[in-house]
Amino acid sequence: MIPMLNTYDTIRTSLHFNKFVVGELLFVEYKCPIEQEAAGVWTPMDYFVHVLSGRKTWRTTDGTWTAEKGQTLFFKKGAAIVYQDFKDDFCVLVFFVSDNFIRDVVREVSGQLSGQRDGYALQKAAILVNGDVTLAAYFESMLAYFTGTAKPAETLLTLKLKELIVSILLGGKNPELAGYFQSLLKSDAPVLSQIMEANFSYNLALDDFARLSHRSLSTFKRDFRRYYQQSPGKWLLQKRLDYSAVLLKNPTLNVSQVALDCGFEDLSHFSRAFKEKFGTSPANYRKGNLGAAQVS
């Protein structure tokens, strides 16, 4: 089992990061100390990652995202498995931004927007930010704050993050991300089904899912039952088992890896639950499906 680390809370409360905190907003220059090849991470906040050096890969439920020096990714609140590249030291600027902050900026420039772009991009867990000279200069200016000796004023940091969001909204080079920003005006809280579908395969607690959906635990459970007509625990188990049945048909994955990739805490629990649902063990299910595929 890969433990899932809340990176937002960890960075915010740790003394080992070069960071600035302004209310919910969090700015950090992050030099990766991770020694293991893979790590599980999640955050209740959206965030920008701008790579200063090195290379890293994020695997989400809907794709794999790799960023290297000079590139910028935007990640939505949720979980991912991060894979470390040990060839070069990995250093990034990470800016955590709240939904309310983005909404305020969108409302402020709404009269200058050409309209929202709906579509598949709004469902993606991550979006590559198309850079230009303006964005490159922006990140250089932000890096200067981290290398300086004096802490910048909170008002200045807030204005700088606003500058980044306005550049994306009005710059014309990132319509997918601009569309996502505008979509946040539709609701005061994330869409529950989108949060669950994007993160069900990670070993997160119900409290974590509630926080991802920006709800109290009691409100989360009530909204969940209203939408899915069953409890979160029962839905998660069935969703993970159905997903495991799909993964078991992949000849490159062993049973242990499938259990891990579906969010189960241990192999024995996975095997018991799988047999109860499908009437056979994961290993036999896998053999039967791989054998049928070979015959056909």
N, C-alpha and C positions, 0 to 999 in steps of 0.2 A: 504494500500500500504506500502510495506517495502522499505524505502529509500535505495539506493545503494551508499555505501561509497567507494571512491577510497582510499584504504588503503596505497598504495605506496606513493601517494602525501601527504596524511594525516600524515603518519609517518615521511616522509622526511622533512616536513615543521614545524612539531610540536616540541615544546621544552620539551614535557612531556615524551619522550622516551629515553632510554639509547641506543644510536645508534652511528654508524660510517658511514660516507658518503664518497665514493671514486668515483667521476664521477657519472655514472649512477648506480653504485653498491650501495647497501644499506644493512647494517648489523644492526640488532636490537635485543635487549633482551626485550621481550614484556610480561608485566604482565597485563592480561586482566582486564580492569575496567568496561566492559560492564555489565549492570544490567538487560537488557531485555533478554528474553529467546532466541530470534532469531534476527539476524542482516544480512542485505544484504551487501556483499563486492564485489569489483572487483579490478583488477590491470592490467595494461598494460605490466607488467613484469612477467616472470616465477619466482617462489620462492620455497625455501626449508623451511619446518617447522619442527623443532626438539623439541619435547615436554619435558620440564624439570620437570613439575608437572601438575597434573590435567588431564582433559579429555575434548575434544571438537569434534563436528561432523560437517562436511561440506556436504551439499547436492548440487550436480551439476545436470545437465540435464541427465547425463549418470550413476549416481550412488550416493551412500552415503558413506562417508569416515569418519571413527572415528579413532582418534589417542590419545594415552595416554602416560604416562611417559615412556621415553626411545625410543619411536617410532619416525620415520621420514617419512614425506610425501613430495612429490614434486608436486606442482600445476602449471599447465600451465596458461599463461595469460588468464584472463576471469573472470567470475562472479560465485558466490556461495551464498547460504544461510547458515549461520553459527549458530549452536545451542549450547548454553552454558550449561555446566554441573556445577551446583553450589555446588557440594559436596566438592570439593577441589579447592584451589587457582590454577588458570591456568597460567602457565609461559612457554614461548617458546623462542627459538632462531629462528629468521627468516632472511634468506638471499635472497635478491632480486637480480637476475642475468639477464643481457641483452642477447639477442640472439647473438649479435656480440661478446660478451665475450666468450660464449660457442663455437661459430664457430671458433674463434682463437685457443682455446684449442684443439678442434677436429683436426684442420689442423696440429697443432704442433705434435700430437701423431698419425697422420693418418697411418704412416708406421707400427705401432704396433697393429692396429685394425684388427680383424678377419673378419670384414664385417658387414654391416648394417642388422638389423632384422626389416623387415617390418611386419605389421599386425595390429590387432585390438588395441593393446596397444598404438600405435601411435595416435589413435583417442581419447583416454581417457583424461578426464580433470585432473585427478590426478593419481599418481603412488606411491605405497608404496615402500619405499626404504628399501631393505633388509640389515639389519645391521650386523656388525661383530665387532671383537675386534678393528680393525683399525678405523672403523667409530666411534665407541664409544670413542676411544682415541682422535679422531679428534674433536668431539664436546666438550669434556672436555677441550681441549686446547683452543678452541674458547671462552668458557665460562670464562676462566681465563682472557681474554682481557677485558671483560665487568666488572669483579669484581675488576680489578686493578685500580690504581689511575692515571696512565699515559696512554695517548692515543697511541695505537700502530701505527707504521709508515704505511702510505698508501700502500707502496710497499709490506710490510709484509701481510697486509690484502688481497691484490690482489693475492699474492702467495698462501695464505691459501685457498681462494676460488678456485683457479686453482687446488690446491691439491685435493679438494673434487671432482671436476669434473673428474680429471684424475683417481682418485680411482674408480669412477663409470664406466668410460670407459674401464679401463684395469683390474678391479678387478674380473670380471666374475660373480659376484653375482647379478647384476642388468641389465640383457640384454635388458629388455624393455626400461628402462630409457636411457641406452647407445644407443639404436636404435633411440630414439627420438632425442638425442643430434646430432647424425649423420645426421638425416633427415633435420636438420636446414641448412645444406649445399646446399640443393636443391634450395633454393630461398632466396633472400635478405629480403623478407617480408612474414609474415604468410599467409597461404592459406585462401583467403577470405571466401570461402564456409565453411571451418571448423570453423572459428571464428563465423560466423552467425548461423550455425546449433547448435553450443554449447551454444550460449548466447541469442538467440532470445526471450526466455521466461522471461528475466529480464528487468526491467524498466530502460533501458539505453537510453541515448540520441544518436543521430546520431554522434555527436562529440566523444562520448565515443566509439562507434563501430569503428569509423575511427582510433582512437588512439589504440584500441585493435589490429587492423589490420596493425598498423605501417604505416599509410598513412595519408596524409593531407585530409581534408574533401572533397575538390574538386576531388582529385584522388580517394578517396574511392567511391564517387558517380559515377564517370566515370567507374571505374573497376566493381562496383556492377551492373550497367546497362548493361555493356558488358556481364557479366556472367549470370545474371538473366533475362535480357530483360524487366526489369521494375524498378521503383524507389525503394529505400530502405524502404521508409515509407509504400508504398502499399504492398510490400512483407512482411514486419513485421506484418502488420495488418492481412493479410490473413493467415500467418503462425501461429500466435497466436490464431486466431479463429479456425483453423483446430485442433490445439492442445487442445483448450478448449472443442471441441466436443468430443475428446477422453476422457478427464478428467471427463466430465459430466456423463460418463457411470460408473464412480466409485461411488458406493453408500456411501462411507465413506466421500466424499467431498461435501460440500454445494456450492451453486453458488458463494457466496462471496469468498470462498477459491479458487475456480477455476479461477475466475477473477484475484486474487492476484498471483496465480501460473503461470499465462500466461502473466504477465507483464502489465496488464491494470492499469491505474492510478485510476479509480473509477468504481464502479459497474454500474452506469447509462450509461457511455460510452460503457462499455462492452456489456450491454444488447441491446443497440441500434444497435451497429455494428453486434452483433450476429444475431438479428432478420432480419437485412437487408440481411445478407448472407444466412441464413438457413430458413427464412420465419416463424420463431416461436421464442418465448422467450427462454432463457437458461433454465428456470424452467420447461417449458412445454417439451422442448427437453429432459431434464433429466428424467421427469416422463415417457415419451413415451418409452425411451430406457430401463429404469429400469423395466417398466411393461412388455415389450416384453421379456426381459431376464427372468423374473419370469415365464411367460407363457411357454416359451421354456424349 
